[in-house]
Amino acid sequence: MPEPTPTPGIHHVTCIAGDPQRNLDFWVETLGLRLVKRSINQDDPGTHHFFFADAEGTPGTSMTFFPWEDLPQGKVGSGQVSRTAFRVPEGSLDYWEDRFDEYGVDYDERVERFGETVLPFRDPDGLPVELVAVEIPADDPTVPWTEFVPEDAAIRGFHSVTLWEADPEPTMDLLRTMGFEEVGTEQTQGDTPGDERTRFAASGSVGRYVDVLPTIQGGRQGHGTVHHVAFQTPTDADQEAMRAAVRSKGLNPTSQINRHWFRSVYFREFGGVLFELATSDPGYDSDEPLDELGERLVLPGQFDSRRDQIEAGLADVTVPRARPVEADD
């Protein structure tokens, strides 16, 4: 079987939240990401699905949430994405610590990891998140959203995800099949129960890293945990080749599913983490003008015929807006 085209890296990460308004307020106002799509969980249309990303919804920048209010608090453990990390420009972590103090965000001391400085924090649902200070190249594909956070500090897409695995070896072998290359191993610095962190790098520039740590610590899905991580397979041909490669490892990927803004294949990797393969097109601006992304509830495909029913069952939410600066301010 021919080798699949290596994945460029992470496409999106989808998590579980509680209160939808609190989720919107934090990810838009506090962290400064753009709400690029306001929709529903297509497998549970009574639930919001929020997509937060850079200014254009570039692949590799979107953190998405299902606000399932009735679920209990989750606990990160083996077989889960334990940390999601974002890139921010070098020199901006002082700004972020000041901002976290202002907004009452729970954060930890900085740590050094693979030569980079990392600022760990948690969102209001307890989701473990990190900011990693990196040099942003002039030709970087991401476009900063600056309504709440200045460009020199704005989040610029994913840096990495960390996987907790009871038996890391089969997962690491799968990552190699997907086109990741092992780039190093380090002892961890107090943020996980594992004792050794192995880093893998994809071929792209955004969301290119996956870290794997061994742990048998038990967990449960709920508020403050990751539901799944999606990796880029830009074209249908790329996706089908990767799907075949995954099947060859003994896993059981789904057929392609049309998610309206991308086409997806899902499977659980050996340790239990839910992986998705996602195409680059048609993108978040395929059904809304770029300057109107996130302004309205978008109901894809057959769901729009049920708009009145669906809207009646969703909690009312308000997207945060920056206060215009008055002439006398």
C-alpha positions in Angstrom: 0.0 0.0 0.0 1.4 3.4 -0.9 2.3 5.8 1.9 -0.4 8.4 2.6 0.4 12.1 2.2 1.7 13.2 5.7 -0.8 15.3 7.6 0.2 19.0 8.0 -1.0 18.8 11.6 -4.1 19.6 13.7 -7.2 20.8 12.0 -9.4 21.5 15.0 -10.0 20.4 18.6 -13.5 19.8 20.0 -14.2 20.0 23.7 -17.1 19.8 26.1 -18.3 22.8 28.0 -21.1 23.6 30.4 -22.8 27.0 30.3 -22.8 28.2 26.7 -22.7 32.0 27.5 -19.8 31.6 29.8 -18.0 29.6 27.2 -18.6 32.3 24.6 -17.5 35.1 26.9 -14.3 33.4 27.8 -13.1 32.2 24.4 -14.1 35.4 22.6 -13.5 38.2 25.1 -10.9 36.8 27.4 -8.8 34.9 24.9 -9.6 37.1 21.9 -10.5 34.4 19.4 -13.2 35.0 16.7 -16.5 33.1 16.8 -16.3 32.0 13.1 -19.3 29.7 13.3 -22.4 29.4 15.5 -24.2 26.2 14.8 -25.4 23.0 16.3 -24.0 19.6 17.1 -25.1 17.7 14.0 -25.4 14.5 16.0 -27.4 16.2 18.8 -29.1 19.2 17.2 -30.5 20.4 20.6 -27.0 21.5 21.5 -24.9 24.5 20.3 -21.7 24.0 18.5 -19.3 27.0 18.7 -16.2 27.4 16.6 -13.5 29.8 17.8 -10.6 30.5 15.5 -8.4 33.2 13.9 -9.8 36.0 11.8 -10.5 33.7 8.7 -11.1 30.3 10.3 -7.8 29.0 8.9 -7.3 25.2 9.2 -5.3 24.6 12.3 -6.8 27.4 14.4 -10.3 26.4 15.4 -11.2 25.3 19.0 -14.8 24.1 19.0 -17.2 23.3 21.9 -20.4 21.3 22.6 -22.0 23.0 25.6 -23.7 20.0 27.2 -25.0 21.7 30.4 -26.4 18.4 31.9 -23.1 16.5 31.8 -21.1 16.3 35.0 -17.6 17.7 35.5 -15.0 15.6 33.6 -11.6 14.4 34.7 -8.6 14.1 32.4 -7.1 10.7 32.3 -5.6 8.0 30.2 -7.1 7.8 26.7 -7.7 11.5 26.4 -6.2 14.7 25.1 -4.9 16.1 28.3 -3.7 19.5 27.1 -4.4 21.7 24.2 -1.7 24.4 23.4 -1.9 27.5 21.3 0.9 29.6 19.7 1.3 33.2 20.8 4.1 35.6 19.7 7.3 35.6 21.5 7.4 38.3 24.3 3.6 38.2 24.8 3.3 36.0 28.0 3.6 39.0 30.3 0.6 40.5 28.6 -1.3 37.2 29.0 -0.5 36.9 32.7 -1.7 40.5 33.3 -4.8 39.7 31.3 -5.5 36.5 33.2 -5.1 38.5 36.5 -7.6 41.1 35.2 -10.1 38.5 34.2 -9.6 36.1 37.1 -8.3 33.2 35.0 -6.8 30.3 36.9 -3.2 29.9 35.6 0.1 28.2 36.7 3.7 29.3 36.6 5.5 29.1 33.3 7.4 26.0 32.4 10.1 25.4 29.8 9.5 22.6 27.3 11.6 21.6 24.3 13.2 25.0 24.4 9.9 26.9 24.5 8.1 28.8 27.3 4.7 27.5 28.2 2.0 29.2 30.2 -0.6 26.7 31.5 -4.1 27.8 32.4 -7.7 26.5 32.6 -10.9 27.8 31.1 -14.0 28.3 33.2 -15.0 24.6 32.9 -11.5 23.5 34.0 -10.3 22.6 30.6 -6.4 22.4 30.6 -5.0 24.8 28.0 -1.6 26.3 27.4 -0.1 29.2 25.6 3.4 28.6 24.0 5.5 31.6 23.0 7.0 31.1 19.6 8.4 33.2 16.7 5.6 33.9 14.2 7.1 33.9 10.7 6.2 36.7 8.3 4.6 34.2 5.9 2.5 32.5 8.7 -0.9 31.3 7.3 -2.9 32.4 10.3 -4.6 35.8 10.5 -4.9 37.4 14.0 -8.3 38.5 15.3 -7.8 41.8 17.1 -11.2 42.9 18.5 -10.2 42.2 22.1 -6.4 41.3 22.0 -3.7 43.3 20.1 -1.9 41.7 17.2 1.4 41.3 19.0 -0.2 39.0 21.6 -3.1 37.4 19.6 -3.4 33.6 19.5 -2.1 32.3 16.2 -3.6 28.8 16.0 -2.6 25.5 17.6 0.8 24.6 18.8 0.1 21.0 20.0 -2.0 18.5 21.8 -0.8 16.2 24.5 -2.1 12.6 24.6 -2.2 10.6 27.8 -1.8 6.9 27.0 -1.6 3.7 29.2 0.5 2.1 26.5 2.1 4.8 24.3 3.9 2.6 21.8 0.9 1.7 19.5 -0.2 5.3 19.4 3.3 6.5 18.6 3.5 4.0 15.8 0.1 5.3 14.4 1.4 8.9 14.5 4.4 7.8 12.4 2.0 6.2 9.9 0.1 9.5 9.8 3.3 11.3 8.8 4.5 12.6 12.2 8.2 12.4 13.0 9.6 11.9 16.5 11.7 14.9 17.4 12.6 14.4 21.0 11.9 13.2 24.5 11.9 15.2 27.8 11.1 14.6 31.4 7.9 16.3 32.3 7.6 19.3 34.7 4.8 18.6 37.1 1.9 19.0 34.7 1.1 15.4 34.2 1.4 12.1 36.1 3.6 10.7 33.2 7.3 10.7 33.6 8.4 11.2 30.0 7.1 13.3 27.2 7.7 12.3 23.6 7.1 14.9 20.9 6.1 14.3 17.3 6.1 16.9 14.5 3.9 17.0 11.4 4.8 18.6 8.1 2.9 21.9 8.5 3.6 25.1 10.4 0.4 25.4 12.5 -0.7 22.7 15.0 2.2 20.6 14.0 3.1 18.9 17.4 1.6 16.0 19.2 3.1 15.0 22.6 2.6 11.6 24.1 2.9 10.7 27.8 2.5 7.4 29.6 -0.1 7.3 32.4 -2.7 4.9 33.8 -4.5 7.7 35.7 -8.2 7.2 35.2 -10.5 9.8 33.7 -14.0 10.5 32.6 -15.6 12.6 29.9 -17.5 15.7 30.9 -17.2 19.4 31.3 -13.6 20.5 30.9 -12.4 17.6 28.7 -11.6 17.2 25.0 -14.2 15.3 22.9 -11.9 14.7 19.9 -8.9 16.0 18.0 -9.0 16.4 14.2 -6.0 16.2 11.9 -5.7 17.8 8.5 -6.2 15.6 5.4 -6.6 18.5 3.0 -8.2 16.8 0.0 -10.5 13.8 -0.4 -7.7 11.8 -1.9 -5.5 12.6 1.1 -8.2 11.6 3.4 -9.0 8.3 1.7 -5.3 7.4 1.6 -5.0 8.1 5.3 -8.1 6.2 6.1 -6.7 3.2 4.3 -3.5 3.5 6.2 -5.3 3.7 9.5 -7.3 0.6 8.5 -4.1 -1.2 7.7 -3.0 -0.7 11.4 -6.1 -2.7 12.5 -8.3 0.3 13.4 -11.8 0.9 12.2 -12.4 4.3 10.7 -15.8 5.4 9.6 -16.8 6.2 6.1 -16.6 9.9 5.1 -19.2 12.1 6.8 -20.1 15.5 5.4 -19.8 18.1 8.2 -20.7 21.0 5.9 -17.5 23.0 6.4 -15.3 20.0 6.0 -15.6 16.2 5.4 -14.7 13.9 8.2 -13.6 10.4 9.1 -13.5 9.3 12.7 -11.8 6.5 14.6 -10.5 5.7 18.1 -6.8 5.2 18.2 -5.3 2.4 20.2 -5.4 4.1 23.6 -9.0 5.4 23.2 -8.6 9.0 22.0 -11.1 9.9 19.4 -9.3 11.0 16.2 -10.9 12.7 13.2 -9.5 13.3 9.7 -10.8 16.6 8.2 -10.5 18.1 4.8 -9.6 21.8 4.3 -12.6 22.7 2.1 -15.1 24.1 1.8 -14.3 26.1 4.9 -16.2 28.3 7.4 -16.8 31.0 4.8 -18.6 28.7 2.4 -22.0 29.7 3.7 -21.4 33.2 5.2 -19.4 36.2 4.0 -16.0 36.4 5.7 -16.9 39.6 7.5 -20.1 38.1 8.9 -18.7 34.8 10.2 -20.5 33.8 13.5 -23.1 36.5 13.3 -26.1 34.1 13.0 -27.0 30.6 13.8 -26.1 28.5 10.8 -28.1 25.2 10.4 -26.4 23.0 7.7 -28.3 20.9 5.2 -31.5 19.4 6.3 -31.5 21.1 9.7 -32.5 24.5 8.3 -36.0 23.2 7.5 -36.3 22.7 11.3 -35.0 26.1 12.3 -37.9 27.2 14.4 -38.0 24.0 16.4 -34.2 24.0 16.8 -33.9 27.6 17.8 -36.7 27.2 20.4 -34.7 24.5 22.1 -31.4 26.3 22.3 -30.3 28.6 25.1 -30.2 32.3 24.2 -26.6 33.6 23.9 -25.0 36.9 23.1 -21.7 37.2 21.3 -19.3 39.6 23.2 -18.5 42.8 21.3 -15.7 45.2 22.0 -17.0 48.6 23.2 -16.3 51.2 20.4 -13.9 53.9 21.6 -15.7 57.2 21.9 -14.0 60.4 20.7 -13.9 61.8 24.3 -12.5 58.6 25.8 
